[in-house]
Amino acid sequence: MSVAILFNQKSTEEWFLKLKESMPNVKIEVYPDIEYYNEIEFLVTWKPHVNYVNEFPNLKVVQSVGAGVDNLLHTVLDDDVLVARIVDSSLKQDMYEHVLACIMASMKNIIPYYKEQKLKNWSSKKYLTISESTVAILGLGEIGSFVAEKLVALGFQVKGWSNSEKNLDKIQSFVGINQLDEAISNSDFIVNILPLTDLTQNILNQSFFNKLSDNTTIINVGRGAHLVEEDLIAAIDSGKVKEAYLDVFREEPLDKNHLFWENLSIYVTPHIASITNPNTAINQVVENINRFLEDKELLNVVDLKRGY
């Protein structure tokens, strides 16, 4: 049995060295420098290419090094292949800090003031306070629930929408597609942290934006495929959306000619809201490799039918 590391858009060196150090008796290889592909049973990966599993005829486990797994599912997996993901406290904290930074920048008009500074304009703008601001969190999984609870602790009014019932203190919870409109109405900020599924793909669309209060701020840290890009631009032009903070995109890196670069109400970050830290995540990967070798149940296995 061998373990392979297959990363796209991410360096493998640190992961390789840490796995070798943690598991000196396990054969660790880095794609495409694989000695015998038929010996690879455990794949540690991030954004693999299409049909990647076809290169490993005896693959048993696909271990994502991120919290999401939708980047693995462009290829059909056999029913006997397990998919696991990372659930890490540092990922949750990083996401919370990024979301909070976006909310606070929007509340206090930090970027608009910077633009005024470049023009040497001295003009005041209306701002919000924490206590009068309502945040709707789309997606109350491990990360979404953490972000929601942290925002409540700061004094925000927080609503949450998810596919299943949640019981979170001081957070108004809405469930299922029939309650989506109620969840997003009368909100100052919409934060999307949903997994990408058939239900949630393209969920941030014209119909969605039309149901918002005027001048709502959108923060998308879920997946690029959640957002219908042309509908967002139209919503900004109509005044439904005040501004959008986008960290994820349908194609990454974002094309140099994309309209988002030039839109003065859209703020782009390069998928950095929450990055897996090998120092904290490596232990989960090592644990799952050991569990696999000992024929034990793996940690954080994903239900592929649900997509999370």
LUMNUSE-119571 format. One line per 8 residues: number of its first residue (from 1); for each residue x, y, z of C-alpha. Coordinates in steps of 0.1 Angstrom, whole numbers, padded with zeros to 4 digits. Example, Ala and Ser with C-alpha at 12.3 -4.5 7.8 and 13.67 -1.06 7.14 Angstrom:
REM residues 2
1> 0123/-0045/0078 | 0137/-0011/0071 .
REM end
This chain:
REM residues 308
1> 0000/0000/0000 | 0012/0035/-0009 | 0000/0070/-0003 | 0001/0096/-0031 | -0001/0134/-0028 | -0018/0151/-0058 | -0022/0188/-0056 | -0031/0214/-0082 .
9> -0026/0251/-0074 | -0008/0242/-0041 | 0027/0232/-0033 | 0032/0196/-0022 | 0066/0200/-0005 | 0055/0208/0030 | 0029/0181/0031 | 0053/0155/0017 .
17> 0080/0163/0043 | 0055/0163/0072 | 0039/0130/0061 | 0073/0114/0057 | 0083/0126/0091 | 0051/0114/0107 | 0049/0081/0089 | 0085/0069/0082 .
25> 0073/0033/0075 | 0046/0043/0049 | 0055/0048/0013 | 0046/0084/0004 | 0048/0096/-0032 | 0041/0128/-0050 | 0021/0128/-0083 | 0031/0123/-0111 .
33> 0063/0107/-0098 | 0046/0075/-0088 | 0065/0042/-0090 | 0035/0018/-0092 | 0001/0034/-0096 | -0017/0002/-0088 | -0002/0003/-0053 | -0018/0037/-0044 .
41> -0047/0031/-0021 | -0048/0064/-0002 | -0048/0097/-0021 | -0042/0130/-0003 | -0054/0157/-0027 | -0065/0193/-0035 | -0082/0202/-0067 | -0072/0171/-0087 .
49> -0077/0170/-0125 | -0107/0154/-0142 | -0107/0116/-0141 | -0079/0115/-0116 | -0092/0083/-0100 | -0088/0064/-0133 | -0050/0066/-0128 | -0052/0047/-0095 .
57> -0069/0013/-0101 | -0068/0002/-0065 | -0078/0035/-0048 | -0097/0031/-0016 | -0096/0066/0000 | -0096/0102/-0013 | -0086/0125/0015 | -0092/0162/0007 .
65> -0069/0186/0025 | -0097/0212/0026 | -0130/0216/0043 | -0149/0212/0010 | -0149/0183/-0014 | -0168/0196/-0044 | -0135/0201/-0063 | -0131/0163/-0062 .
73> -0165/0154/-0075 | -0161/0164/-0112 | -0152/0127/-0116 | -0175/0098/-0107 | -0161/0077/-0078 | -0168/0041/-0073 | -0192/0033/-0044 | -0164/0016/-0024 .
81> -0141/0047/-0025 | -0144/0068/0007 | -0140/0105/0006 | -0128/0124/0037 | -0123/0161/0045 | -0105/0183/0070 | -0124/0197/0100 | -0100/0220/0117 .
89> -0105/0247/0143 | -0080/0270/0125 | -0101/0269/0094 | -0131/0280/0113 | -0113/0308/0131 | -0097/0320/0098 | -0131/0321/0081 | -0147/0340/0110 .
97> -0119/0366/0109 | -0122/0371/0071 | -0160/0374/0073 | -0158/0398/0102 | -0132/0419/0083 | -0155/0422/0053 | -0185/0431/0075 | -0167/0458/0094 .
105> -0151/0473/0063 | -0186/0475/0048 | -0202/0488/0080 | -0177/0516/0084 | -0172/0524/0047 | -0135/0518/0049 | -0129/0512/0012 | -0152/0540/0000 .
113> -0133/0564/0023 | -0100/0552/0008 | -0113/0559/-0027 | -0124/0594/-0015 | -0089/0599/-0001 | -0073/0593/-0035 | -0096/0621/-0049 | -0089/0643/-0018 .
121> -0126/0644/-0011 | -0137/0651/0025 | -0173/0637/0028 | -0190/0617/0055 | -0212/0587/0049 | -0239/0569/0069 | -0226/0539/0088 | -0240/0510/0107 .
129> -0233/0498/0143 | -0230/0461/0153 | -0261/0462/0175 | -0283/0474/0146 | -0268/0451/0120 | -0285/0418/0109 | -0263/0391/0093 | -0279/0361/0075 .
137> -0256/0331/0073 | -0263/0307/0045 | -0249/0273/0056 | -0248/0263/0093 | -0223/0234/0091 | -0191/0232/0112 | -0178/0265/0098 | -0210/0284/0093 .
145> -0222/0276/0129 | -0189/0288/0143 | -0190/0321/0124 | -0227/0326/0134 | -0220/0321/0171 | -0190/0343/0170 | -0209/0371/0154 | -0237/0368/0180 .
153> -0211/0370/0208 | -0201/0404/0193 | -0237/0417/0194 | -0248/0412/0158 | -0284/0401/0151 | -0278/0367/0133 | -0301/0345/0112 | -0291/0312/0097 .
161> -0303/0291/0069 | -0295/0254/0064 | -0308/0222/0050 | -0314/0206/0084 | -0327/0219/0117 | -0301/0237/0139 | -0304/0247/0175 | -0280/0275/0181 .
169> -0283/0300/0210 | -0296/0334/0200 | -0296/0325/0163 | -0329/0325/0144 | -0328/0294/0123 | -0345/0287/0090 | -0347/0254/0072 | -0351/0243/0036 .
177> -0358/0261/0004 | -0393/0272/0015 | -0378/0293/0043 | -0350/0309/0023 | -0369/0341/0015 | -0376/0347/0052 | -0340/0340/0061 | -0325/0366/0038 .
185> -0352/0393/0040 | -0344/0424/0061 | -0307/0416/0064 | -0278/0440/0061 | -0253/0413/0052 | -0256/0379/0035 | -0228/0356/0041 | -0227/0325/0019 .
193> -0208/0295/0035 | -0229/0268/0018 | -0215/0235/0004 | -0219/0232/-0033 | -0247/0207/-0041 | -0274/0204/-0068 | -0297/0224/-0045 | -0273/0253/-0038 .
201> -0257/0257/-0072 | -0266/0291/-0087 | -0285/0300/-0055 | -0272/0336/-0055 | -0293/0345/-0086 | -0316/0373/-0098 | -0346/0359/-0079 | -0325/0357/-0047 .
209> -0312/0393/-0051 | -0347/0407/-0058 | -0359/0395/-0024 | -0332/0414/-0005 | -0336/0447/0011 | -0320/0476/-0008 | -0282/0481/-0003 | -0275/0446/0011 .
217> -0239/0435/0012 | -0230/0401/-0002 | -0201/0381/0012 | -0194/0349/-0008 | -0169/0325/0008 | -0187/0294/-0002 | -0181/0284/-0038 | -0179/0303/-0071 .
225> -0207/0282/-0086 | -0231/0295/-0060 | -0231/0328/-0077 | -0247/0338/-0111 | -0222/0365/-0119 | -0242/0386/-0143 | -0271/0386/-0119 | -0249/0401/-0092 .
233> -0237/0429/-0115 | -0274/0436/-0123 | -0283/0437/-0086 | -0255/0461/-0079 | -0266/0483/-0108 | -0302/0483/-0095 | -0292/0491/-0059 | -0304/0459/-0044 .
241> -0268/0450/-0036 | -0246/0477/-0021 | -0213/0458/-0026 | -0199/0423/-0028 | -0169/0407/-0011 | -0160/0377/-0032 | -0133/0351/-0023 | -0144/0323/-0046 .
249> -0150/0321/-0083 | -0162/0298/-0110 | -0128/0298/-0126 | -0097/0304/-0105 | -0075/0323/-0109 | -0100/0349/-0120 | -0096/0358/-0157 | -0077/0390/-0164 .
257> -0106/0402/-0185 | -0134/0394/-0160 | -0158/0422/-0153 | -0154/0418/-0116 | -0119/0434/-0117 | -0133/0467/-0129 | -0165/0469/-0109 | -0161/0495/-0081 .
265> -0186/0478/-0058 | -0170/0443/-0060 | -0140/0435/-0039 | -0119/0404/-0049 | -0097/0382/-0028 | -0079/0352/-0042 | -0096/0323/-0023 | -0077/0331/0009 .
273> -0105/0334/0034 | -0096/0301/0051 | -0065/0282/0040 | -0057/0248/0054 | -0026/0249/0077 | -0005/0218/0074 | 0008/0222/0109 | -0028/0217/0123 .
281> -0043/0196/0096 | -0016/0170/0091 | -0026/0151/0123 | -0060/0144/0108 | -0045/0130/0076 | -0020/0109/0095 | -0048/0096/0118 | -0069/0086/0088 .
289> -0040/0068/0071 | -0034/0049/0103 | -0071/0041/0106 | -0072/0029/0071 | -0042/0006/0077 | -0059/-0007/0108 | -0093/-0012/0090 | -0110/0013/0113 .
297> -0137/0039/0106 | -0122/0071/0091 | -0127/0106/0105 | -0149/0132/0087 | -0161/0109/0059 | -0183/0127/0033 | -0217/0116/0022 | -0213/0119/-0015 .
305> -0251/0119/-0022 | -0254/0151/-0001 | -0220/0165/-0012 | -0208/0172/0023 .
REM end
